[in-house]
Every structure is written in C-alpha cells, then in structure tokens.
Amino acid sequence: MTANQKRTVHIILERGKCAWGQCYFCGWGKKRVEVSVDELKRRFEGFIKKHVSRGGIGRLKIFSSGSFLDEEQFPKDFVKWIVEIAERYGIDELVIESRPEFISKEKLELLRSGKVKITVAMGLELADDEFLAKYYKKGFKVEDYLRAVKLLRKYGFGVRVYVLVNGHPILYREPELQKRLLEKTMKLTLEIADSIVIINAYPHVQSDLWEDWIKGEWKPLDEKQFYELVREWKDNPKVELDFSNYNFIPKFPRSKRIFLKGVGHDYIVHPYYEVWQDYFIRFYKPPQGKNYVLFLPCAYRKPYTRSRTWRAILNVISGYPFFKKLHLIAVSSPGVIPYEYVKYYPFNAYDWPEWLETEEIKKEYIEVTKERVKRYVNAHKEHYNHYFAYFRPDSETIKAIKMAFEELKLSDKLTVILDDETYNQIVKEEFKPAVAHPLAIGKLRSTLKSKLQFEKS
C-alpha cells in the first residue's frame, strides 16, 4: 500500500481537564472528562483497527481538549503505548496537541519513534504578548512558545501551529487591529512551522466568548468575512484554512435555558432569538431542492408540528408531489424559523400571549418582523423561486411579510393565500384557529396545486 492510498483521520481522546483552562474563547478546556486509561485504550485500538481495515492511516490527529503531554491528563505509559500502536499499525504520522509548558526533553522522549513521524500541534493564536495576556488569556508569552518550538526542532519533531482569528470582541469591533495582528503572527509562524491552521473562532459553550455572543458584543465571522481576512495565505502550501472547525449552530446549555413567556420589546428582540436570526442569515444554507417557501404561523403548542394548525396543514399537503419542493418556514415573535429548527431551543420553549399586546407592541412587532423577513429573503434570494404566505389576513405577521416584500420590490414573488372573503366566512363560524378550518386548508391546497403541481422538480 502506498502513502497516497492512506488517509488522514482524527480521533478525540478526552480525559481529565486542561491544566490551564482559562483561555477566553475556549469552552473545551473547561470540561472535565472522567474516563479510565483502559477505556481510552479500548476506544483507540478499536478506532485504529477499523480505519486500517479500510485502507490504512497516513496521518492520525489526536485532539485532546488540553495537553497530550500533561501527565495529569494522560499518564506516561499511555503516551508510550499510543506511539507503539501507531508503529504496530503502520501509521506514517502522529499529530498530538500540547500547551508549550509541557514540552520538555523528558516528555519528548515518550514520543520518540523510529518508524512514525511525530508532530506536535500548539495553539499560539496570535503572536502578541499583550493581546495573549490581556484578551486571549493564554497563560504564556510568545517566547515560551518559541522555546517549545526550539526544543521540538532539536529532537526532530514536527511543528504545527494553531492561529485563531476573531477570538475576542475587540477584534470583531476593530478589523484593522485583527488584520495587523494576523499579519504579524503569520510572519513569525511561517518561519517556525511545518504547517499552520488559521481557525475561525466560534462560540464554545462555557467560554467567556459565548457570553459576549449572547450579549450581542461579538459575532463569528461568516464565510465571506473569514476568507477575505485570510486571502493573502490561501495558496500557501504550509497554511490550512479552517472556516468551520465544527458544526456550528447556536447552542444553549441547560443552565441557560429558560421558558420565554411574555410580550413586548424584550420578548421580540431577546438575545437568544437574535443570535439565531443572525445564524439563519449568515451561516444557514436552505435545503437543496426546496425552492419554494411556505411561510406559516406559529402555534401555542410546541414544537409547532404537534399543534392542531400544523397537523391540519401537513395532513392536507404532504401527500402531493409539490410538497418536496416546499420549504416550510415559521414566522413568529422569535423571528424566521426554518422547518428543520422548529424543535430546537428556544423555538420549542416560548409563548407570546396575544391578549397582552398593545398597539405600541403590535407596531414594534411588525417592524422587527418585517426586517427579519427582509434579511432572510435577501440572504437567500438566489435559492428560492417563489414565496407563499398562509396567515390570517388581519394578523400582524402577514402585514410584516407584505411590507418586507414591498420594500424589497419582490411583491410579484409573494402569494398571500388566505383572502378576506374566505377568512370572513370562517370568522362567522367562530372557528379557532382559523387557519385550521377546512375552508382555509382547502384554499391552501388549491393555491399550491395550481401554482406548483406542474412545476419541474
């Protein structure tokens, strides 16, 4: 088997807790994982055997949420055992992670191998002592990092450097400062490293940066912003660009989850709603093949799919061929909510008691909702062919949606399904919810059939 046939794979081995655990942007380093060394060995060897049977391993990266050379996390015998396993199964390169303070002659002796190339990856983040201490709270200076690199080079180990961008609100607010610090960092790391990974910061739960994100003081860079920042190094063979180092969606630990019940300003622009709306605009990609939007109202019962309204809607339209082309999107006080996320917190844990609304609150709701719809439609306008809206004609939400499309000059792309005449018939019967009435549902079905039944998939 040639080296070209072998693959790069990674495994996460977590045990104990990072010895430092104070980095501003990091939540992983604050975790404590209780697991025995024997269990780690079982997992590791099982992982290796599986991948070797599939064609072999060229490079194996071990991520450890701390330092692989910290004895409190990984005992000496375990480190030596890992190297022995890598040799036994013909792995070409082993990449482990460590903070610089654990790089010593004694520790490096544990990693020595005559068969496997060993590379040590260390997070420098930015090559500026003041920033490392005051903002990133890394717990070491650049000279400490360079000392570790010198020792690694002396004993023949590879060096892999992690560089982090946008890991603090000051960098988000001052892009020119970010650019200067990144240029300074890259000038140094290109001289000392075999490989460099420029990583886009994301809000880890339990990190200080997560709190800044929720408070609206910081936002992650989207794809366009990130690649614009790092474009100078995109073709450098030493540099890897890591825009999305894990599957980022807004996450909230149980300790931060509350039931959001109320009306008014605080319940329209709640921080939890705001971070999700930003996500849907800058990071979210609508499902392929679903090129028609059906805007739907919320429901008292959560998730919406369990409500009488949504069950009535889904029952009548899900059997038609056009259903596969429809992207269902709820519009309510939390904002614009694609179907895939209606079961996520906080969309499954809120209530907006309409009877408490005042004219002032209604006016603000319309304005905020209008802007949210505008931003969503504008962000994904290349994806969708047409939009349908299914709401009571007198609802604030349909008013907001109409205004959004008028301001975007896309009114011809919007079909409002429930008309005044049909709605007034339903009102006379005092049927609630009106949008679940057979007349309304019939109007929904006939409109979608006439518009989409013969559309090409």
Secondary structure as the mmCIF struct_conf table of DSSP 4:
data_model
#
loop_
_struct_conf.conf_type_id
_struct_conf.id
_struct_conf.beg_label_comp_id
_struct_conf.beg_label_asym_id
_struct_conf.beg_label_seq_id
_struct_conf.end_label_comp_id
_struct_conf.end_label_asym_id
_struct_conf.end_label_seq_id
HELX_RH_3T_P HELX_RH_3T_P1 ALA A 3 GLN A 5
BEND BEND1 LYS A 6 LYS A 6
STRN STRN1 ARG A 7 ILE A 12
STRN STRN2 GLY A 16 GLY A 16
BEND BEND2 ALA A 19 TRP A 20
TURN_TY1_P TURN_TY1_P1 TYR A 24 PHE A 25
BEND BEND3 GLY A 27 GLY A 27
HELX_RH_3T_P HELX_RH_3T_P2 TRP A 28 LYS A 30
STRN STRN3 VAL A 33 VAL A 33
HELX_RH_AL_P HELX_RH_AL_P1 VAL A 37 SER A 53
TURN_TY1_P TURN_TY1_P2 ARG A 54 GLY A 55
STRN STRN4 ILE A 57 PHE A 63
BEND BEND4 SER A 65 GLY A 66
TURN_TY1_P TURN_TY1_P3 PHE A 68 LEU A 69
TURN_TY1_P TURN_TY1_P4 GLU A 71 GLN A 73
BEND BEND5 PHE A 74 PHE A 74
HELX_RH_AL_P HELX_RH_AL_P2 LYS A 76 ARG A 88
TURN_TY1_P TURN_TY1_P5 TYR A 89 GLY A 90
BEND BEND6 ASP A 92 ASP A 92
STRN STRN5 GLU A 93 GLU A 97
HELX_RH_3T_P HELX_RH_3T_P3 PRO A 100 PHE A 102
HELX_RH_AL_P HELX_RH_AL_P3 LYS A 105 LEU A 111
BEND BEND7 GLY A 114 VAL A 116
STRN STRN6 LYS A 117 GLU A 125
BEND BEND8 ALA A 127 ALA A 127
HELX_RH_AL_P HELX_RH_AL_P4 ASP A 129 PHE A 131
HELX_RH_PI_P HELX_RH_PI_P1 LEU A 132 TYR A 136
BEND BEND9 GLY A 139 PHE A 140
HELX_RH_AL_P HELX_RH_AL_P5 VAL A 142 LYS A 154
TURN_TY1_P TURN_TY1_P6 TYR A 155 GLY A 156
STRN STRN7 GLY A 158 VAL A 165
BEND BEND10 ASN A 166 ASN A 166
BEND BEND11 HIS A 168 HIS A 168
HELX_RH_AL_P HELX_RH_AL_P6 PRO A 169 ARG A 173
HELX_RH_AL_P HELX_RH_AL_P7 PRO A 175 ILE A 192
BEND BEND12 ASP A 194 ASP A 194
STRN STRN8 SER A 195 ASN A 200
TURN_TY1_P TURN_TY1_P7 VAL A 205 GLN A 206
BEND BEND13 SER A 207 SER A 207
HELX_RH_AL_P HELX_RH_AL_P8 ASP A 208 ILE A 214
TURN_TY1_P TURN_TY1_P8 LYS A 215 GLY A 216
BEND BEND14 GLU A 217 GLU A 217
HELX_RH_AL_P HELX_RH_AL_P9 GLU A 223 LEU A 229
TURN_TY1_P TURN_TY1_P9 VAL A 230 VAL A 230
HELX_RH_3T_P HELX_RH_3T_P4 ARG A 231 TRP A 233
TURN_TY1_P TURN_TY1_P10 LYS A 234 ASP A 235
TURN_TY1_P TURN_TY1_P11 PRO A 237 LYS A 238
STRN STRN9 VAL A 239 ASP A 242
BEND BEND15 PHE A 243 PHE A 243
BEND BEND16 ASN A 245 TYR A 246
HELX_RH_3T_P HELX_RH_3T_P5 ARG A 254 LYS A 256
STRN STRN10 LEU A 260 LYS A 261
BEND BEND17 GLY A 264 GLY A 264
HELX_RH_AL_P HELX_RH_AL_P10 HIS A 265 ILE A 268
BEND BEND18 VAL A 269 VAL A 269
HELX_RH_AL_P HELX_RH_AL_P11 PRO A 271 ARG A 282
TURN_TY1_P TURN_TY1_P12 PHE A 283 PHE A 283
HELX_LH_PP_P HELX_LH_PP_P1 PRO A 286 PRO A 287
TURN_TY1_P TURN_TY1_P13 GLN A 288 GLY A 289
STRN STRN11 TYR A 292 LEU A 296
BEND BEND19 TYR A 300 PRO A 303
HELX_RH_3T_P HELX_RH_3T_P6 TYR A 304 ARG A 306
BEND BEND20 SER A 307 SER A 307
HELX_RH_AL_P HELX_RH_AL_P12 ARG A 308 ILE A 317
TURN_TY1_P TURN_TY1_P14 SER A 318 GLY A 319
BEND BEND21 TYR A 320 TYR A 320
HELX_RH_3T_P HELX_RH_3T_P7 PRO A 321 LYS A 325
STRN STRN12 LEU A 326 SER A 332
TURN_TY1_P TURN_TY1_P15 SER A 333 PRO A 334
STRN STRN13 GLY A 335 PRO A 338
HELX_RH_3T_P HELX_RH_3T_P8 TYR A 339 TYR A 341
TURN_TY1_P TURN_TY1_P16 VAL A 342 LYS A 343
BEND BEND22 TYR A 344 TYR A 344
TURN_TY1_P TURN_TY1_P17 TYR A 345 ASN A 348
BEND BEND23 ALA A 349 ALA A 349
STRN STRN14 TYR A 350 ASP A 351
HELX_RH_3T_P HELX_RH_3T_P9 GLU A 354 LEU A 356
HELX_RH_AL_P HELX_RH_AL_P13 GLU A 359 ALA A 379
TURN_TY1_P TURN_TY1_P18 HIS A 380 HIS A 383
BEND BEND24 ASN A 385 ASN A 385
STRN STRN15 HIS A 386 ALA A 389
BEND BEND25 PHE A 391 PHE A 391
TURN_TY1_P TURN_TY1_P19 PRO A 393 ASP A 394
HELX_RH_AL_P HELX_RH_AL_P14 GLU A 396 GLU A 407
TURN_TY1_P TURN_TY1_P20 LEU A 408 LYS A 409
HELX_RH_3T_P HELX_RH_3T_P10 SER A 411 LYS A 413
STRN STRN16 LEU A 414 VAL A 416
BEND BEND26 LEU A 418 LEU A 418
HELX_RH_AL_P HELX_RH_AL_P15 ASP A 420 LYS A 428
TURN_TY1_P TURN_TY1_P21 GLU A 429 GLU A 430
BEND BEND27 LYS A 432 PRO A 433
HELX_RH_3T_P HELX_RH_3T_P11 ALA A 434 ALA A 436
BEND BEND28 HIS A 437 HIS A 437
HELX_RH_AL_P HELX_RH_AL_P16 PRO A 438 LEU A 452
TURN_TY1_P TURN_TY1_P22 GLN A 453 PHE A 454
BEND BEND29 GLU A 455 GLU A 455
#
